[in-house]
Structures are given as C-alpha cells and as structure tokens.
Amino acid sequence: MFYGLNKYLKIILPKGLFYRSLIIVVAPMIILQVIITVVFFDIVYIKSNKCLTRALVAELKLLNDLYSNGKAPIDYLTDSYKNNFDFEISISVDQIPIISGERKFSPMDRSLRRELKSAFGNNNYWFDTTIYKKAVDLKIKNKNEVIQFIIPKDKISTSSFRLFVLWLIFPSFILILIAIVFLRNQTKPIVNLARAAERFGKGDYVNEFRPSGASEIRKAAYEFDKMAKRINRHLNQRSEMLSGISHDLRTPLTRLKLQLAMLTQKDISKKMSKDIDEMEKMLNDYLQFAKTQSQENTININMHELLSDIQKEINTNNLIIENTELPEINGRKYALKRCFQNVIQNGLIYGKKVFVSLKKTSSRIIILIEDDGPGIPSEQYRNVFKPFYRLDKSRSLNNSGIGLGLAIVEDIIISHGGNIQLGESKYNGLQVKISLPL
C-alpha cells in the first residue's frame, strides 16, 4: 500500500527542486492556518453565533408571549424594543411567505433556523438575511397575525470573523512571497550548477561559470570547476599528443615517398607505396579522432543547410536526402558535420545508394541514414562502436580504415546529448538512427 502511495506521490508532486522546497515551506504553514481557522470557526464563531441567536430568539419569544396573552400594550413593547434593542417591529394580517429566504450553507442562517424552530415550531416563522445588508428580516406567526422584526445582524453574528480571516491570510501571503524570493535565490546556484554540468557533459567549455549560493553549494561548484578543468586539460593533452605524433610521422612518410619514386625496381616501389598509403590513411584517421576533442563553440545549426553542404561536398547522385525542412538545433556544427559525413561515406562505400530522412518529435529530431549494402550482423552492433575495431579483419585498410569512424560518430552524438542505434534498413542494408535533442 505504501509503495503504491509513494509511487502516486512521485507522479503528482513537482520534479523541480524549487517547487519541492516551496511545498516543504508553504504546506506546513497552510495546514497550520487551516487548523487554526477550523478550530476558531468551530469554537469561537459558531458558538458565539449560537449564543447570540439563542438570546435574540428568547427575547422574541418573550415579546410574542406577552402580546399573545395581552399582558402588555403592543405600542409600549415596540417602542421599548426599538429604543433599547434597535428593533423595528410591525404587526400585520399578511400570511408568512411560502418561499424561504434562508441560505443553506450560511452558519448564521443555520443557527437562526435551529433556534426559531425550537421556540416557535415549524411553519410559524420566516426570515431572510439577504434583503438588507446590515439587518435581518424576520416574521413570526401569532394566531391570525404576523409580527415582523427588522433586527441588526450584529445581534446574531460576530463581525470579528472576517477580520480574523483577513489578518490570517494577508500576513501568510506576504510570508509566502518572501519565502519564494529566498527559495529562488537558494535554488538558483543549484540550477546553474546543473546547467553547467549538462553543458560540460555535451562537450561545451564552461569558462564563465561562477560558484555562488550557500557554502555547501559553493563548495560543490568549486569542485566541479576544478574537475572540469582537469578533464579539459587531459583532453587537450591527448589531442595535442595525437596531433603531434601524426604530424611528426608525416615528414618521414613524405621522404619515403620521394625515395620510392627514385627506385628503379618498380615492383618493390609499388608494394612499399601501398604500405605507405595505408600508414598515411591511419594518420589521417588519428588526426580526425583528435579533432573531435578540439574546442568548438555551440551554435544554432540549420539541418537543411548542414546536409546540403555535405551533399555538395560528396557530389554524388547516390545520396538522396529527404525532409530537411526542420527546426534548428543547438550543437557544434563541424563536429556534427564530420559525424554525418562518416556515416554517409561508410554507406556509399559498402552500398550503392544512401537515403537520409529526418523527422521531428516533441523534443527531439530523428535522423535516419540507410543504405542498400550488405549490412552488419545484429550481434556486432555494439562492437562496431569500439575504437580500432574492424568488422572484417581481412578487408583492406584502404576500404575499412582503422576502426575509428563509428567510434568518432558515437562520441560526437553522445556529447550532444543524443543517442545512436543500428538496425536493418528497409533497403536490406544498414540503418543508422541518430536522435538529437532540439
């Protein structure tokens, strides 16, 4: 039972820290005020009204009995009640109205009805508390006549209840506003820290982040800032190392190419040139992998323009792009361009045609890249994303590279907060499904 209640509360309660903190502060205050109001309403207001109403009805009963028995002149009684109790009294031969003017949910009306019924019985009275703003119109049947009373409302109702509710609600409203201001100031540093962590997780450089807030939050922000700087320094060192090694190896490779061109034995020269070309391709792949870690600012990217640029650079009729009129996304333009180029070029290498289609959901954009090639066995879907993993070891490096292409693609997609999945395309080849947040 408690598990179901806990699960239901998780669904209906807000997810944000600010709103949860606001509930923690405001809910006890509101509950306490409700309890105080109910207790006051029941003990003070209801009982006070009951006592006032009972005293009034007793006076009316006394007046009615005196008039019925003829023990006192009616003019004397009405003048006395008017002068001493501020009552307006009149006697007529009219009938009591059939339609009641009583309000069903009014505590004042309920108390008055209960006491009049007890004193005069059913169908012998009528009253209306809405005709006059500060008075009650009350009629009592006396034999063949009707005695009408115009009675001030303060005779049966205390005026302090509205004032009490006003003073209860107004200060509470002010306190809630103050709590909202303070809570927003306390949760803002946590929100900023979460946003900075999200941006850093997507590969952005968070240089303008400033720790603020309470000492615990400030300490966590300082530690996050130091961690981000250490990770950035490590990534920069790795990229510089890969770039340096790849760049330094180009010089001896160039010299080897020149020396091979001068050899008279063409068979040996041809074989060695092939090996040198493979080594050069490996270096290019290393450099491309290093570039994925390079610093690049996040901007708004038009997917239509990005895919059109890729189509112009590849310059082939075998690349078919559909449904590119979609909203802009936020990301690193050249990294995403490199990602899509890798997948499209792989499809063109192993298949004849590549089909690119896009669609939009409520919060994400889906890019489907499909080819009509041989595809990949489903058990190898996870392995092909591993660095330096090649599906077919017997294939030439000139065709399959060194196994960094899809590793680079996955790294770029994940750094943008997206995901990538492989599957079978409707053209019996490979389907690459890329999902990116809008």
Order of alpha helices (4+ residues) and beta strands (2+ residues): alpha-alpha-alpha-alpha-beta-alpha-beta-beta-beta-alpha-alpha-alpha-beta-alpha-beta-beta-alpha-beta-beta-alpha-alpha-beta-beta
